[in-house]
């Protein structure tokens, strides 16, 4: 029976069913877009703290450190006036950011390992998960074997895609890393220092970022992992996928 004032019950049910179907189709896509935007925003915020910490070192004439608190998903920085790699009571926090739960620090190979590859300074293995900037704006090079700068450019490795970097090791045996074109080894396959961030929700693997301070005559930079949904335990840069400059 149809109402003279509007739709009948059947028509209303049909309209409701259509709207429900549209919502069920659009909602996951919209949510994914929101989560991606939140992760990108978090990455850029961490990047801005790295840049600000570098400026702190230059302006203060002392080392400045950005520290990553992985259990609490937080980032903060301070001026390390006495050079002990510890934030003392008279060294207040200059920058702080709480990374929202949608984003986590995660290495592109996954498994929650080497999320922050800036570890060991002056032989102190407890000095980890931190970038130490000197007063001239350069970094104090971390000493862990998995905290190297990538090989400079793709022209040193013809199979590395244009615009990417090569993190597959080195020809310097003293580093303990695999050869430049060595095969994967779970104990030594990681070669690039960096701050790795990815999206928490849905188990997606296509939103992985690397913030780092390397050579290449660049300031701190952001790269994004471009590759298949599965990572297959591969090294950073086989012929495909690759890291692309994001900044």
C-alpha positions in Angstrom: 0.0 0.0 0.0 1.4 3.4 -1.0 1.0 6.5 1.1 -0.4 9.6 -0.6 2.2 11.6 1.4 5.3 10.0 0.1 7.1 6.7 -0.5 5.5 3.4 0.3 7.2 0.9 2.7 8.7 -1.1 -0.2 10.2 2.0 -1.8 11.7 3.1 1.5 13.2 -0.4 2.1 14.7 -0.3 -1.4 16.2 3.2 -0.8 17.6 2.1 2.6 19.1 -1.0 1.1 20.8 1.1 -1.6 22.1 3.6 0.9 23.4 0.8 3.1 25.2 -0.8 0.2 26.8 2.5 -0.8 27.9 3.1 2.8 29.4 -0.4 3.1 31.4 0.2 -0.1 32.5 3.7 0.5 33.3 3.5 4.3 36.4 1.3 4.0 37.8 3.4 1.3 37.2 6.6 3.2 38.6 5.2 6.4 41.7 4.0 4.5 42.2 7.5 3.1 41.8 9.1 6.5 44.4 6.7 8.0 46.8 7.4 5.2 46.4 11.1 5.7 47.0 10.6 9.5 50.2 8.6 8.9 51.5 11.0 6.4 50.9 13.9 8.8 52.6 12.0 11.6 55.6 11.3 9.4 55.9 15.0 8.5 55.6 16.0 12.1 58.5 13.7 13.1 60.5 15.0 10.1 59.9 18.6 11.3 61.2 17.7 14.8 64.4 16.2 13.1 64.8 19.5 11.2 64.2 21.6 14.4 66.7 19.6 16.3 69.3 20.2 13.7 68.6 23.9 14.1 68.9 23.6 17.9 72.4 22.3 17.5 73.5 25.1 15.2 72.0 27.8 17.3 73.1 26.5 20.7 76.6 25.6 19.7 76.2 22.2 21.4 75.0 18.7 20.4 71.3 18.4 20.1 69.5 15.0 20.2 66.2 13.8 18.9 65.2 10.7 20.9 62.5 8.1 19.9 60.6 6.4 22.7 59.2 3.3 21.0 57.1 1.8 23.9 55.3 5.1 24.3 55.3 6.1 20.6 56.8 9.5 21.4 59.5 11.7 20.0 61.3 14.5 21.9 64.5 16.5 21.5 66.9 18.5 23.7 70.2 20.2 23.8 72.9 17.8 25.1 75.2 20.4 26.6 77.5 18.0 28.5 77.6 15.4 25.6 76.6 12.4 27.7 73.7 11.3 25.4 71.3 11.5 28.3 68.7 14.1 29.0 69.7 15.6 32.3 67.5 17.6 34.7 68.9 20.9 33.5 68.3 20.0 29.8 64.6 20.7 29.1 62.7 19.2 26.3 62.6 21.5 23.3 60.3 19.6 20.9 57.8 16.9 21.6 55.4 14.8 19.6 53.1 11.9 20.5 52.7 9.7 17.4 49.0 8.8 17.1 48.2 5.0 17.5 47.3 4.7 13.8 51.0 5.0 13.0 53.9 2.9 14.4 57.6 2.8 14.1 58.2 -0.2 11.9 61.0 -1.4 9.7 60.0 -2.1 6.1 60.9 -5.7 6.4 58.5 -5.9 9.2 58.7 -8.0 12.4 59.3 -4.9 14.5 63.0 -5.0 14.2 65.5 -2.1 13.7 62.6 0.4 13.6 65.1 3.2 14.5 68.5 2.5 13.1 70.5 5.2 14.8 72.3 3.3 17.6 75.6 3.3 19.5 77.7 6.3 20.0 81.3 6.5 21.4 81.0 2.7 22.0 77.9 3.1 24.1 75.3 0.6 23.0 72.8 2.1 25.4 72.8 5.2 23.3 70.2 4.1 20.9 67.1 5.3 19.0 68.5 8.8 18.7 69.9 11.1 16.1 72.8 13.3 17.4 73.3 16.6 15.6 76.6 18.5 16.0 76.8 22.3 16.2 77.8 22.4 12.5 74.5 20.7 11.5 76.0 17.4 10.6 75.2 14.2 12.5 77.4 12.1 14.7 77.6 8.9 12.8 76.0 6.0 14.7 78.3 3.0 15.1 76.0 0.0 14.8 76.7 -2.2 11.7 73.1 -1.7 10.6 73.1 2.1 10.8 75.1 2.9 7.7 74.2 5.5 5.1 73.0 3.9 1.9 75.2 3.7 -1.1 75.2 7.2 -2.7 73.2 6.8 -5.8 71.7 4.4 -8.3 74.6 4.8 -10.7 76.7 2.6 -8.4 74.2 -0.2 -8.8 72.6 -0.3 -12.3 69.7 -2.5 -11.1 68.5 0.0 -8.6 65.6 2.1 -10.0 66.2 5.7 -10.9 65.6 7.9 -7.9 66.0 5.2 -5.3 68.8 4.3 -3.0 70.8 1.1 -2.4 70.8 -0.3 1.1 72.0 -3.8 0.3 75.4 -3.7 2.0 78.9 -2.6 1.2 82.2 -3.7 -0.2 83.9 -2.8 3.1 84.2 -6.1 5.0 84.9 -4.3 8.3 81.3 -3.2 8.6 80.0 -6.8 8.9 77.4 -6.1 6.3 76.8 -8.4 3.3 78.4 -7.6 -0.1 76.8 -5.0 -2.3 74.9 -7.6 -4.2 74.8 -10.3 -1.6 71.9 -12.5 -0.9 69.4 -12.0 1.9 70.6 -13.1 5.4 68.3 -12.5 8.4 71.3 -11.6 10.5 73.0 -9.1 8.3 70.6 -8.0 5.6 69.8 -4.6 6.9 72.1 -1.8 5.7 70.5 1.6 6.0 70.1 3.8 9.0 66.8 5.5 9.3 63.5 6.2 11.2 60.9 3.8 9.8 57.2 4.6 10.2 54.2 2.8 8.8 50.4 2.6 9.1 49.1 0.4 11.9 45.6 -0.3 10.7 44.6 -3.2 8.5 48.1 -4.7 8.2 48.8 -2.7 5.1 52.4 -2.6 3.9 52.2 0.1 1.3 52.6 3.1 3.5 56.1 2.8 4.9 58.4 5.8 5.2 62.0 6.3 6.0 63.3 9.5 7.6 67.0 9.8 7.6 70.1 12.0 7.5 72.5 10.7 4.8 74.9 12.2 2.3 73.9 13.2 -1.1 74.3 16.9 -0.2 70.8 16.8 1.1 69.2 17.9 4.4 67.2 15.3 6.4 64.9 13.6 4.0 61.8 11.4 3.7 61.6 8.4 1.4 58.6 6.2 0.8 58.7 2.5 0.1 57.2 1.7 -3.2 56.6 -2.0 -3.7 54.1 -4.9 -3.6 51.9 -5.6 -0.6 54.1 -8.6 0.3 57.7 -7.9 1.2 59.0 -11.5 0.7 61.9 -10.9 3.1 63.7 -9.0 0.3 66.4 -6.5 0.8 65.5 -2.8 0.5 66.2 -2.4 -3.1 66.0 -5.3 -5.5 65.1 -4.2 -9.1 61.6 -3.6 -7.7 60.4 -2.3 -5.2 62.3 0.8 -4.3 62.5 3.8 -2.1 61.3 7.1 -3.8 62.1 10.6 -2.5 59.0 11.9 -0.7 60.1 15.4 0.1 
